[in-house]
Each structure stands twice: as C-alpha cells, then as structure tokens.
C-alpha cells in the first residue's frame, strides 16, 4: 500500500509545442463539470422567470430613465440591463476559474495531498459561487464574493506549486 505524498511536486505530463495525447478522465472531473453546469443553470434561471408585468416595468423605466421620473442625469440601469450585468459578472466568476483549472489539469498531474486539498477548496468556492448566483445579487453578494475568493485561493495554490518547486 502506498501513501499519498503531502507536498509532492506536480508532474508535467504535456507541454505546449509537443505532441498531445488523450488523457484519461477521472470522476473528479465529471463532478467538477456537474458543478459548472449547476452554476450556469443558476445564472440562467432569472432569464426564465420574466413575465408580462416585468416587461411593462422595463418599458416604463427605459422611457423615463429611472423609477422616479426624475431626469437629473443620474445613470440608472433598467431591470433588464441589471439582469444582464449580473449574469455577465456571475458568468465571468464561474467560467474564469473553470478555464484556469482546465489549463492546469491538461498540463500537470498532481497526486499530492496538498493538490487534492486545494482542488477541494476550489470546488467548495465554486459551489459557494453557485449558491451566490441563485436569487438576487444584492442579497447574495457576500456568498458570491467568498466563493470567488475560495476558488481563486485553491487555484493559486495549484498554480504556484509547479513554479516554486
């Protein structure tokens, strides 16, 4: 029986500019992809819940400039602009870390305990980001921000280890 090293050095399995080979998929990558699907579903959910009342409110706000009818030059987002801005920010906060993790796992193989713990921290941060994407951003911004921080810390540990060692 072999034990997992605590601080093992990630092994470079593929490098840019060389012949690439197909890598074996693991259950962790399937679980991670399911987290991404759940996060993107949570981001898309507000777009499904629009009804005719909200359409009329959007028309009124876009015609008047803001909800009070005051045209004092203050920039006010209409609800649809607000919805799209929230979705864009949430999408960037989910897809960016997903892309970085895929770049790491396509080049390196890491079987150390610290590598798996940092992957867990990253996944936990992604799950918290997904929870922050559900509902209104004003209410869930702390959960979303904490999730983004945890996901970035996990990625930072993963990426720094090949550079340092």
Number of C-alpha atoms within 10 A of each C-alpha: 3 4 7 11 12 13 14 16 19 21 12 14 14 16 11 7 6 7 7 12 8 6 10 5 8 8 8 12 12 11 12 18 13 12 19 19 13 15 26 18 14 21 25 18 15 17 13 7 8 11 9 8 9 13 13 11 15 19 15 15 19 17 12 14 19 19 16 8 11 10 11 8 8 9 9 13 16 20 16 18 13 13 17 16 13 17 21 12 13 24 17 11 23 24 15 11 20 20 10 15 19 12 12 17 17 16 16 19 15 21 16 16 15 20 24 15 15 20 21 16 21 28 24 18 26 29 24 22 28 26 18 26 29 19 13 12 18 9 11 15 14 14 19 24 16 16 26 24 19 23 28 21 17 24 22 14 17 24 18 10 16 16 9 7 9
